[in-house]
Every structure is written in structure tokens, then in C-alpha cells.
Amino acid sequence: MTSPILITGAPGWLGTRLVQSLLQQVPELTVLSQTAPASRIRCLLMPGIDPSPLPVSEQIELVTGDLRSHDQVEAFCRNAAGGTLYHCAGLVHPARYVRDLYDVNVKGTRHLLQAAEQAGVRRAIVISSNSPVGTNHGRDHRFDEHSPYDPYMCYGHSKMLMERVTHEVQARGKLETVILRPAWFYGPGQPERQTTFFRMIRKGLVPVVGAGENLRSMSYVDNVCQAMLLCSMNPAANGQTYWVADQQPYSMNQVVDTVEELMENEFGLPVAHRRLRLPSLASEMARLLDQWIQRLGFYHQKLHVLSEMNKTIACSIDKARQELGYRPSIELEEGMRRSLAWCMANGIEL
């Protein structure tokens, strides 16, 4: 019997898209998953999570378990010797307490990688974030794999510690690991927070802080799946870290303008043609409040998002291109077109 492919974070946004990719349901990635139909895919399903976003397939095995439980994660990895683990699960916006970031992103990852190591899993591809290295020093600055840690708030700190856990496991030599750092996700299967962003653009309520010319690297989900599949196949990726995003970063004005134009010109949705213009000071005040609240152990999602909106967070993908053969084929306009089409096809009101 073939070793299973293990996936955490399904039926989440990225995890579900990865499952679809492995089942050859994403045309651009079919060439990378030619052996997937003969494989078994085992997904770790958090208790109480609806599995319906996942494709219906006899190849998929659902195992209910919580990353914070060592025993449940151990059961998930059982009989997976020689397999590949894709660790897509992670907490971005906790409901209230920052400690949840550390319980899931750090302790959960430690449990998972230890269990995979004990089970004889061959390689783990671990999804990190841009947050462990913070924000760029200027609009023209780009992060690369040599950029030092400078985590942004508690989320960034938890992801930095998660990467360090991964390095510890890698150093033991029993489990191969690869760390991927995507940026701002977008694409089909989006969660409510991204849909809210679309609604704010349509209603003219989206905040544009400062001039709106700060740059953001963005990671279309299929491009990230491409990178994950390449990491599983490339022996030289073992022990490496890669930034993965679209080819070039986009200004906030460009992101908002692109979504607005697609809504109006291709999907027939009336838009307000307004922006909620805020001074750069608004983000800096939000940052100070966010820091204060997080030091008290609490989390406020809207404050945290606002604190980042005047900042450049942009990376170079040169290493992934050169070593993995990573080619982000979908860029902003086509990616947002597909995102909006997915919303319309699924009856999601914008």
C-alpha cells in the first residue's frame, strides 16, 4: 500500500486547494500531480469543522484531531512511513486571546513534526508567513531568505518560533523539512475576511491609508500549491526556506482598483467608486493600540489589519524560481477575476 499524503489545514482555504490540486482538479497544476490518483490523501480535520468544502473522493481519508493534542496528532501520522506531510494549518486571527497563536502555531507544529518524525514520514512542507520578518524598511526594499527575523506582533512571533521548531526537527536528521513563506493569500475558496474586503471595495468603504502606494506581495493560492508540490519532488529543497508569491508586488491602489474594475466591467456589479481615505497616522495609532492590547494578552482583528495598511510588505521570489523552478502563472487581475467568479458561482453576495 502506498504511503498517504498528509495534509493539515483542510478544509481551510489553502489545504482544500491543495487537495484539489493533488486530485488533478486544478488544470495549471496537473503536470505536477501526475502520480496523485494512485495516492491516498489523509486530512486532519479539526473537531466541529464542516468538511463539505473538500472534494468527494475515495482517495480522501478524514481524521478528526486537534494539533494541540499530541495523541490525536500521533494517530493522524500513524502508518505514514515514507509519506509527505503538508502542514497548511495555522491560526492567523485568534478570536480573543494571543495565547491561542502560540498554542496552535508553535505547540501544534511541534506535536505534528514530532509525530511525523516518529512515524517515519519522509518530508514535511511547512507553511509559514511573511510576518516573522516584519515590514520592509522602505518601498524599494525586498525581503529574501537572508532577511533577519523581526517579527510583526504576536502572530509574527508565533510563526518565527514555528520556523525555529522546524529547524530543530530538521537538525535531528530524521524528517526532511521545507519552509514556505507565502504573503497575502487570494483566490478561490476564500474565507469571510476576504469576502468582506470585496464588499468594502464595492461599497466604497475600503480604507486606503496614506497615498495607497505602499506595496504588498500577494500569493495566489494555486501559485502556493505549485510551490508546495515542487518542494515535495525536489531533493535539494530539503532544509531550505523559500518565499513564494506572485512575480511582483502590487500597490494597495492597484489591488483596490483591479477588484473594482472587474466587479463593474466583467461581473456587472455597481460599485461606489469611493475610498475611505485615512492619513498614515491612522495606521500608526492602530499599531500602538494593537501592541498595547496584545501585551495584555488580547487580540483585536480590525486594529491589527489597520495597523498594516500603510506598510510595504514585499519579497523576492528569486530563490524559489532558481532552485524549485517556481513559476507563478497567475497574477493579480486573473487571480481576482477567478476569486470573484468563485464567489458568484457559490451564491456569495458581494
C-alpha positions as CSV (number, residue, x, y, z in Angstrom):
1,M,0.0,0.0,0.0
2,T,1.3,3.5,-0.9
3,S,2.1,5.9,1.8
4,P,-0.5,8.6,2.4
5,I,-0.1,12.2,1.7
6,L,-0.8,14.0,5.0
7,I,-2.5,17.5,4.9
8,T,-3.4,19.7,7.8
9,G,-5.5,22.8,7.3
10,A,-8.1,21.2,5.1
11,P,-10.9,22.1,4.6
12,G,-9.3,25.5,5.0
13,W,-8.5,27.8,2.2
14,L,-5.1,26.6,1.2
15,G,-5.5,23.0,2.4
16,T,-8.6,22.5,0.3
17,R,-7.0,23.9,-2.8
18,L,-4.0,21.6,-2.3
19,V,-6.3,18.6,-2.1
20,Q,-8.0,19.7,-5.4
21,S,-4.5,20.1,-6.9
22,L,-3.5,16.6,-5.9
23,L,-6.7,15.2,-7.4
24,Q,-5.8,16.9,-10.7
25,Q,-8.7,19.3,-10.4
26,V,-6.6,22.4,-10.9
27,P,-5.7,22.5,-14.6
28,E,-2.5,24.6,-14.3
29,L,-1.1,22.1,-11.8
30,T,-2.0,18.8,-13.4
31,V,1.6,18.3,-14.7
32,L,2.9,18.5,-11.1
33,S,0.5,15.9,-9.6
34,Q,0.6,13.1,-12.2
35,T,1.0,10.4,-9.6
36,A,-1.7,11.8,-7.2
37,P,-4.6,9.5,-8.4
38,A,-2.6,6.5,-7.1
39,S,-2.1,8.1,-3.7
40,R,-4.1,8.3,-0.5
41,I,-4.8,11.7,1.0
42,R,-5.3,11.9,4.7
43,C,-6.6,15.2,6.1
44,L,-6.6,16.3,9.7
45,L,-10.0,17.7,10.4
46,M,-10.3,20.0,13.5
47,P,-13.3,18.9,15.7
48,G,-16.5,20.6,14.8
49,I,-15.3,21.7,11.3
50,D,-17.6,21.2,8.3
51,P,-15.7,19.0,5.7
52,S,-18.0,19.9,2.8
53,P,-15.6,22.2,1.0
54,L,-13.4,19.2,0.3
55,P,-13.9,17.2,-2.9
56,V,-15.8,13.9,-2.6
57,S,-13.3,11.2,-3.4
58,E,-12.5,7.7,-2.2
59,Q,-8.8,8.7,-2.0
60,I,-9.5,11.1,0.9
61,E,-9.5,9.9,4.4
62,L,-10.6,12.3,7.2
63,V,-9.1,12.0,10.6
64,T,-10.6,14.2,13.3
65,G,-7.9,15.7,15.6
66,D,-6.6,18.8,17.2
67,L,-3.0,20.0,16.6
68,R,-2.8,20.8,20.3
69,S,-3.3,17.2,21.2
70,H,-0.2,15.1,20.9
71,D,-2.1,11.8,21.0
72,Q,-4.5,12.9,18.3
73,V,-1.7,14.1,16.0
74,E,0.1,10.9,16.6
75,A,-2.9,9.0,15.4
76,F,-3.1,11.2,12.3
77,C,0.5,10.3,11.3
78,R,0.3,6.6,12.1
79,N,1.3,4.2,9.2
80,A,2.6,7.1,7.1
81,A,6.2,6.0,6.8
82,G,7.7,7.4,3.6
83,G,4.9,9.8,3.0
84,T,4.8,13.6,2.6
85,L,3.2,16.0,5.1
86,Y,1.9,19.4,4.0
87,H,1.4,21.5,7.1
88,C,-1.1,24.2,6.0
89,A,-2.9,24.7,9.3
90,G,-2.3,27.8,11.3
91,L,-4.1,30.4,13.3
92,V,-3.9,34.0,11.8
93,H,-6.6,35.9,13.7
94,P,-7.5,34.4,17.1
95,A,-11.0,35.1,18.4
96,R,-9.7,36.8,21.5
97,Y,-6.5,35.7,23.1
98,V,-3.0,35.9,21.7
99,R,-2.0,32.7,23.6
100,D,-4.0,30.8,21.0
101,L,-1.5,31.8,18.4
102,Y,1.3,30.0,20.3
103,D,-0.8,27.0,21.2
104,V,-1.7,26.3,17.5
105,N,1.2,27.7,15.6
106,V,4.1,26.7,17.9
107,K,3.0,23.9,20.1
108,G,0.7,22.4,17.5
109,T,3.6,22.4,14.9
110,R,5.9,20.8,17.5
111,H,3.4,18.0,18.2
112,L,2.9,17.4,14.5
113,L,6.5,17.3,13.4
114,Q,7.4,15.1,16.3
115,A,4.6,12.7,15.4
116,A,5.7,12.7,11.7
117,E,9.3,12.1,12.7
118,Q,8.3,9.1,14.9
119,A,6.0,7.7,12.1
120,G,8.8,7.8,9.5
121,V,7.3,10.4,7.3
122,R,9.8,11.4,4.6
123,R,9.3,15.1,4.2
124,A,7.2,17.9,5.7
125,I,6.4,21.1,3.8
126,V,5.6,23.7,6.5
127,I,3.6,26.9,5.6
128,S,4.9,30.0,7.4
129,S,4.2,33.7,6.6
130,N,5.8,37.0,5.8
131,S,5.2,38.1,9.4
132,P,8.4,36.6,11.0
133,V,10.5,39.2,9.3
134,G,8.0,42.1,9.8
135,T,7.6,45.0,7.4
136,N,10.0,46.4,4.8
137,H,12.4,49.3,5.6
138,G,11.2,51.2,2.5
139,R,9.1,50.9,-0.6
140,D,12.0,49.6,-2.7
141,H,13.2,47.1,-0.1
142,R,12.5,43.4,-0.7
143,F,12.8,40.6,1.8
144,D,14.7,37.4,0.8
145,E,15.8,34.3,2.6
146,H,18.7,36.1,4.2
147,S,16.5,38.7,5.8
148,P,16.8,38.6,9.7
149,Y,13.9,37.8,11.9
150,D,12.0,41.0,13.1
151,P,8.5,39.6,13.8
152,Y,5.4,41.8,13.5
153,M,3.3,41.5,16.6
154,C,2.4,38.2,18.3
155,Y,1.4,36.4,15.1
156,G,4.8,37.1,13.5
157,H,6.5,36.0,16.7
158,S,4.5,32.7,16.8
159,K,5.4,32.0,13.2
160,M,9.1,32.8,13.9
161,L,9.0,30.2,16.8
162,M,7.2,27.8,14.5
163,E,10.1,28.1,12.0
164,R,12.6,27.5,14.8
165,V,10.8,24.4,15.8
166,T,11.0,23.2,12.2
167,H,14.8,23.9,12.2
168,E,15.2,21.9,15.4
169,V,13.5,18.9,13.8
170,Q,15.5,19.3,10.6
171,A,18.7,19.3,12.6
172,R,17.9,15.8,14.1
173,G,18.1,14.4,10.6
174,K,15.1,12.0,10.8
175,L,12.5,14.2,9.0
176,E,13.2,16.3,5.9
177,T,11.6,19.8,6.2
178,V,11.0,22.7,3.8
179,I,9.6,26.1,5.0
180,L,7.5,28.2,2.6
181,R,6.7,31.9,3.3
182,P,3.6,33.0,1.3
183,A,2.3,36.5,1.7
184,W,-1.3,37.8,1.5
185,F,-3.4,35.0,0.1
186,Y,-6.1,35.4,-2.5
187,G,-8.0,33.1,-4.8
188,P,-11.0,30.7,-4.9
189,G,-12.2,29.2,-1.7
190,Q,-11.6,32.5,0.2
191,P,-12.7,32.9,3.8
192,E,-15.1,35.5,5.0
193,R,-12.4,38.1,5.8
194,Q,-11.5,38.3,2.1
195,T,-15.2,38.5,1.0
196,T,-15.6,41.4,3.5
197,F,-12.7,43.1,1.7
198,F,-14.5,42.7,-1.6
199,R,-17.8,44.1,-0.1
200,M,-15.9,47.1,1.3
201,I,-14.4,47.9,-2.1
202,R,-17.9,47.7,-3.7
203,K,-19.5,49.9,-1.2
204,G,-16.7,52.5,-1.2
205,L,-15.7,51.7,2.4
206,V,-12.3,50.1,1.9
207,P,-9.7,52.1,3.8
208,V,-6.7,53.4,1.8
209,V,-4.1,54.7,4.2
210,G,-1.8,57.4,3.2
211,A,-1.2,57.6,-0.6
212,G,-2.0,54.0,-1.1
213,E,1.3,53.4,-2.9
214,N,2.8,51.1,-0.3
215,L,3.5,47.7,-1.9
216,R,2.2,44.2,-0.9
217,S,3.4,40.9,-2.1
218,M,0.4,38.6,-2.7
219,S,0.2,34.9,-3.1
220,Y,-2.5,33.4,-5.4
221,V,-3.4,30.1,-3.8
222,D,-2.7,28.0,-6.9
223,N,0.8,29.5,-7.1
224,V,1.4,28.5,-3.5
225,C,0.1,24.9,-4.3
226,Q,2.6,24.8,-7.2
227,A,5.4,25.7,-4.8
228,M,4.3,23.0,-2.3
229,L,4.2,20.3,-5.0
230,L,7.6,21.4,-6.3
231,C,9.1,21.2,-2.7
232,S,7.8,17.6,-2.4
233,M,9.5,16.5,-5.6
234,N,12.9,18.4,-5.4
235,P,15.5,16.6,-3.3
236,A,17.6,19.8,-3.0
237,A,14.7,21.6,-1.2
238,N,15.4,19.6,1.9
239,G,16.2,22.0,4.8
240,Q,15.5,25.2,2.7
241,T,13.2,28.2,3.2
242,Y,11.5,29.9,0.2
243,W,9.5,33.0,-0.3
244,V,6.5,32.3,-2.6
245,A,4.3,35.0,-4.1
246,D,3.3,36.5,-7.4
247,Q,6.1,37.7,-9.6
248,Q,5.8,41.4,-8.5
249,P,4.2,43.1,-5.5
250,Y,1.2,45.4,-6.0
251,S,0.3,48.8,-4.6
252,M,-2.8,49.0,-2.4
253,N,-4.3,51.3,-5.0
254,Q,-3.6,48.7,-7.7
255,V,-5.3,46.0,-5.7
256,V,-8.4,48.0,-5.0
257,D,-8.7,49.4,-8.5
258,T,-8.3,45.9,-10.0
259,V,-11.1,44.4,-7.9
260,E,-13.4,47.4,-8.5
261,E,-12.9,47.4,-12.3
262,L,-13.6,43.6,-12.5
263,M,-16.7,43.9,-10.4
264,E,-18.1,46.6,-12.6
265,N,-16.9,45.7,-16.1
266,E,-17.0,41.9,-16.0
267,F,-19.5,40.9,-13.3
268,G,-22.0,43.8,-13.8
269,L,-21.8,44.8,-10.1
270,P,-22.4,48.5,-9.4
271,V,-19.6,50.0,-7.3
272,A,-19.5,53.2,-5.3
273,H,-16.2,54.5,-6.8
274,R,-15.1,55.8,-3.4
275,R,-12.3,55.1,-0.9
276,L,-12.2,55.7,2.8
277,R,-9.1,57.9,2.8
278,L,-7.1,57.8,6.0
279,P,-3.9,59.5,7.0
280,S,-0.8,57.3,7.6
281,L,-1.1,58.3,11.2
282,A,-4.3,56.2,11.5
283,S,-2.2,53.0,10.9
284,E,0.5,54.1,13.3
285,M,-2.1,54.8,16.0
286,A,-3.6,51.4,15.3
287,R,-0.2,49.8,15.6
288,L,0.4,51.4,19.0
289,L,-3.1,50.3,20.3
290,D,-2.5,46.8,18.8
291,Q,0.8,46.4,20.6
292,W,-0.7,47.6,23.9
293,I,-3.7,45.2,23.6
294,Q,-1.5,42.2,22.6
295,R,0.8,42.9,25.5
296,L,-2.2,42.4,27.8
297,G,-2.9,39.1,26.1
298,F,-5.8,40.1,23.9
299,Y,-6.3,40.4,20.1
300,H,-8.4,42.8,18.0
301,Q,-8.5,41.8,14.3
302,K,-9.6,45.1,12.8
303,L,-7.0,47.1,14.7
304,H,-4.3,44.6,13.6
305,V,-5.3,44.8,9.9
306,L,-5.5,48.6,10.0
307,S,-2.0,48.7,11.6
308,E,-0.5,47.1,8.5
309,M,-2.3,49.0,5.8
310,N,0.2,51.8,5.3
311,K,3.2,49.4,5.2
312,T,5.2,47.8,2.5
313,I,5.5,44.0,2.8
314,A,7.2,42.7,-0.3
315,C,9.6,39.9,-1.1
316,S,11.8,38.5,-3.8
317,I,11.0,35.0,-5.1
318,D,14.3,34.6,-7.0
319,K,15.4,31.6,-4.8
320,A,12.2,29.7,-5.5
321,R,12.4,30.4,-9.2
322,Q,16.0,29.3,-9.4
323,E,16.0,26.3,-7.2
324,L,12.5,24.9,-7.5
325,G,11.5,26.1,-11.0
326,Y,8.7,28.0,-9.4
327,R,6.7,30.0,-12.0
328,P,3.7,32.0,-10.6
329,S,1.5,31.8,-13.7
330,I,-1.5,33.7,-12.2
331,E,-1.1,37.4,-11.4
332,L,-3.4,39.9,-9.8
333,E,-6.1,40.6,-12.5
334,E,-6.7,37.0,-13.4
335,G,-6.5,35.9,-9.8
336,M,-9.0,38.4,-8.6
337,R,-11.2,37.5,-11.6
338,R,-11.2,33.9,-10.5
339,S,-11.9,34.9,-6.9
340,L,-14.9,36.9,-7.9
341,A,-16.2,34.2,-10.2
342,W,-15.9,31.7,-7.3
343,C,-18.0,34.0,-5.1
344,M,-20.7,34.4,-7.8
345,A,-20.7,30.6,-8.5
346,N,-21.2,29.8,-4.8
347,G,-24.0,32.4,-4.3
348,I,-21.9,34.6,-2.1
349,E,-23.4,38.1,-2.0
350,L,-20.9,40.9,-2.5
